[in-house]
């Protein structure tokens, strides 16, 4: 319903108009009435109506003055002027204020209804145009943000600040984040949370979502409810998420995105459900290995084989922890890491098979070793690795005298 205020100093006119016109059927609702221009202006400020029906001759402030005052601050509101006089000057001033109708008293009910129908159609057209313009502006803003984030630093034009002001994305600080989401429902939830914050935007890519925040997210996520909700969602849904460095200039947004991407590309080495930042990356690589140093696969195989042969799970866990710690500090690709683990795992089991030829069931552990190539993170592979070792040790610990002797010697 479109809102209407009736302004007339005659009580009978005010009440009569409210009663005799089928407002709701015509798509309108009379939200208030006013007894003069001053009262009408206060009611206008209170209700922000779409249409005002105003008498010209009123005490304190006449109808024309009221129209002129409101028109100074609102170009879109509609007016119908009522007058007891068919004076040209009044009609001329009303037309100058972009009045939709000039009706003489006593009012003709059908004439008023005809005007109301015409104004209703105008309001409908304006509403549709407003939505279309907003949609176009929103699409253009999304495209602007996408180009801004994904452009090279040197490709950003000089007019970027002017466009940022136009699209209302100017800020003192910017920070980007990346999230992997394969579920449309979760993706919609992320968008809803970010948009509700009024301080962020979501840019969709086929592989992930890019979040652009108009402030330092890491320093605000504890006090901003929407940001805190996003952290909880990442944890609850076990999402891969990385956040780049905060920057102070809009031209540097690509730098923030690139720093987020650098962290995101190392996601294999981290557990899900945590927003990874450069602090985590620095902590991971705080141990410095000499350039060109390679992981000694043979050494790990020998040590792991010996520990498994004497059925010492504590020693196996210690060696495994050392292996995965070293893997996370070397600059290896995800595939290289998986290959290293695969070779250590299968070579160790092969040595156990040579030492225990009757233990045929060990073959199944080799045939299933390829499963680790399907795993998405190093914490998952480590969990799988230890679980397999524990199962093998259970098979080796068969109570035979030689096993017991090995345990005693180790002790």
N, C-alpha and C positions, 0 to 999 in steps of 0.2 A: 504493500500500500504506500502511496505517496502522501506525504504529510502536508496538511493545509492549516493555515491560521486565518481567522476572520477578524478584521479590524474595522470597527464601526462604533460611533458614539451612541447610536440608537439601540437600546437593549432588544427591541422587537426584531430589528434586522438581524442582530447577532444570533439570537436564539432561533428566529424563524428560518434563517439559512441553514443552520445546523440541523434543524428538524425536517424540513420539507425536501431536501435534496438527498437522493439515494447514493450517498458518498461511496459506500463500500462497493456497490454495484459498478460504479464508475472507476474504481481503482484508487480511491482516495480515502483518507482518514482525517477528520478534523481533530487536531491534537490540542488546540487551544483557541480562545477568543480574547480580543483585546478591546478596550473601550476608547483608546485614542492612539495617536502616533507614537508617543513616548512609551506607552504600555506595549504597543505593537512591536517596537524595536527590542524591548527587553524579552518579549516572548520569542521573537526571531532568534536572538542570541541563545536562548534556552533550548529551543527545539530544532534549529536549522531546517526549516520547512522547505518543501519543493515549490509550493504555491502559496501566495498570500492574496486574499481578496480584501481590498482596502478602499474605504470611503475617502473622498477627497476632503470635505469640510469637517474637521474635527478640532476640538480644543487642544491646547498645549503644543501639539505638532500635527500639521495637516498631512494628508495622504501623499501629496507630491514631495514634500520634504522627507517623509519617511522613505519613499521610493528612492530618492536621490541619495540618501544616507546609506541605505542598504546596497544600492547598486555600486557604490564606491568600493565595497569590499566583496561583492558577490555578483559575478556576471551571469551565473547560470540559473538563478532563481526566477520563477515566473510570477507575473502579477496580473490580476484583473482589477480594474478601477471601477468604483461605483460613484455615481454623482447624481444629485438632484437637479443639475443644471446642464443644459446642452451647450456649454460654452466652448468656443474654439480654442481659447488659450489653454484651458485645462487639458483638452484632448491633445493639443500640440505638445505640452510638457509630458503627458503620459506616454506619447509615442516616442519622445526623446529619451525616456527612461526604459525603452524597449518593453512596453506594456503589451500583454497578449490580448487584452480586451478592454473596451470602455463601455460600460453598461449604465443606462439611465434608470433612476428610480421613478415609479415603483418597478421592481424587477420583474422581468418575464422569466418564469421558471424554465421554460423550454430553451430560451435563448442562452441562459446560463449553462444549462446542461450541454448544449451544443459547443460552447466554448470549452467546457471541462473535458469533453471528449477529444477536442482538438489538442488541448494541452497534454492530456494523457498520452496521446500518440507521440507528441514531441518529446515527452519525458522518456518514453520507451526507446525512441530513436537515439536520444542522447545517451541513454544507458548502454545501448548496444555499441555505439561509437566509442564510448569511454572504455568498454571492455576490449574492443578491438585495438584501440591505441595502446592500452596498457599491455596487452599481449604482445604487440609488435615491439614495444619498448623493452619488455622483459626478454624477448628473444634476442634483441640487439644487445642488451646488457650481457646476457649469457655468452653471446659470441665474442663480445669485447673481453670478458673475463677469461674465456678459453684462450683467445689469442695472446692475452697478456701473460698467462701462466706458461703456455707452451712455446712462446716465442724465444728466440735467442736474445740475450741481453742487448746486443747491438742492433737488433731489428725493431726495437720499440721507438715509435715516432715521438716528435717533440710535443704533439698535441695530446699526449696521454693524460696529463694532469687535467686538461679541460674536459676530456671525455669522462674521466673519473669523477669530476664534480657533477657532470650532467647525469651520470648513472648512479650518483650518490654512493660511491664506493671509496671516497677519499678517506684516508686515515693516517695516523702517525706511525702505526706499526702494522705489518702484515706477516702472516705465517701460513704455510701450506702443509697439508697432511695428505696421506694416501691410505686408502682402505681397500682390501680385497673383499668383494661381496658377490656371491653367486645366487643369492636369494632376493627376488624382487621385493618381497615384503620387508625384509631387513633393510634393503636399499631405500625404500620409501620411508622407513622409520628414521634412518640416518638423515635424509633430506628434511624431514619434518623437524627433527631436533635442531639441526643447523640453522634452518630458516627461522625457527622460533627464537633463536638467540638474538636475531636482528643484527648479528655481527659476523655473518659468514655466508658463503655460497658453495654450492655443490656443482662440480663439473664432471660429467660422465665420460669415461673412456671405456673401451671394450674390455680391458683387462682389470680395471679398478675405478674407484671414485677418487677424485681430487677434491679436497676441501680447502677453501681459501678463507682464512679468518682475517678480520679487519682489526686484529690486535694480537698481542702475545698470548697465545692459547695456554702455554705451559704455566704462565704466571697467573692466569685468570680462571683455570678450570676448577679451582676449589671454591671460588666465590660466585661464578656464573652457573646458575642451575642447569641451563641447557648444556653447557660444556661438561659439567659433572655427569649428566645423563649419558652423554656420548662416551665418556670413559667407562661407565658401568656397562653400556651396551657392547662395547668392544670386549670387555671381560666376559660378560654373560654369553655372547654369541661366539666367543673364541675366534675373533677376527684377526687377520694380519693387519697391522697398522703402523705407520711410520710418520713422524713429523719433522719437517725441516727447520732450519734456523730462522729466527725472527729477523725481519729486515725493516728499515725505517723509511725507505723510499719506494714508491710504487714501481719505479723502473727496475728495482732489484727483486721483484717477485719471482722472476725466473730462477734467480739464485737460490731462493728459499725452496722452490720446487725441486731443483736439481739436488739439493742437499737431502731432501726427503726421499728422492728417488735412489740416491746412493745408499741410504739406510735400508730402504725397502728391498733393494736388490740383494741384501744380505739376510733377508727374512728367514731363509732356510736354517740359519744358525740360532734362531731364537724361538721360544715357545709362542704359541698363539695367545690372544687375549690381553696383550699389553701394547700400549702406545710407545713405540720405540723412538728414541731421540738420539742426537749425536753423543749424549752422555753415555748411553749404553754402548754405542759403537766404540767410543774411546776406552771404556772399561774393558771391552772384549779384547782390544788390541794393545792393552797396557804392557803385556809381555812382549819384548822385542826379540825376534828370531833373526839370525843373520840372513841377509839376502841370499837366496839360492839354497838355503837349508831345506832338505827334504825329510819327510817322515820315514823313519827306518821300519819298513814293513816287516822285514825278517826278524828284527829285534823284538817287535811286539808279538809276532807269531811264537817265537821261542819262549818268551816269558809267559804268555798266556797259555801255551801248551803245557808248560811245566806246572803252572798253578792249577790247571784243570786235571792234569794227570794225578796230582796228589789230592784232588777234590777239596781245594781251598777256595771257597766262594769269596771270602774277604779279600784274598790276594787278587782274584779275578776282577772284583769290583774296583780295587785300587788301580790296577792296570787299565781297565776300561775308562775310568775317570781321567786318568792321565792321557790316554789316547784321544778322547773327545775334547779334552781341554786343549791339547796341542793342535787338533784339527781346526778348532774355532779361532786359533791365533794365526794360522797360516792363510795366505791369500789364495786359497784354492776355490775352484768353481764347485757348484753343487754336485755335478756329475763326477768330478775328480774325487771329492770327498766320499761319495758313495762307492766308487771303485776301490778306494783305499780300504774302506771298512769291509767291503765284500771280499777282497783278497786276504785280509788278515783273518777274517771269520772262516772262510772256506779252507785256507791253508792250515789253520789250526785244527779244524775238524779232520782234514785229511791225515795229519800227523797222528791224531788220536785213533783213526781207523787203522793206520799201519801198526800202531802199538796194541790195538784191540781188534784184531780181524774178525772175531766172533760177534762183535757188537754191530750187526748189520743195520740196526735201526738208525745208526748215525747218518746213513745215506740220506734219509728223509730231511735232515737238517741242511744238507748241502743243496738238495733240489729245491727247497723252499727259500734259499738265501736270496734269490732274485726279488723276493717281495720288498726288500729294503729300497729298491730303485723306484717303487711306487710311493714311498713315504715322503711327506711334504716338509718335514723339519728334522733337524739333527736331534732334538730332544726325543722325538718319536722313535728314531732309529736307535738311539742309546737305550731306550726302554725295551725295545725289541731285542737288541743285542744281549742285554743282561738276562732277559727272560729266557732266551734260547740257551744261554750258558747254564743257567740254573737248572733247566730241564735236562741238559746233558750230564751235569754233575749228579743229578738224582739217579740217572741210569748207571753212571760209573761207580757210584757209592753202593755197591752190591753186597757189602759185608764180607767179601773174599779176603783171605789172609794177606795177599800182596797189597791190596788197597789199604788195609789197616796198618801194615808195615810202613807204607809210604807216608801215611798220616803221622805215625809215630816218629819217623825220621825227620819229617818237616817240623814237628813240634820240638 
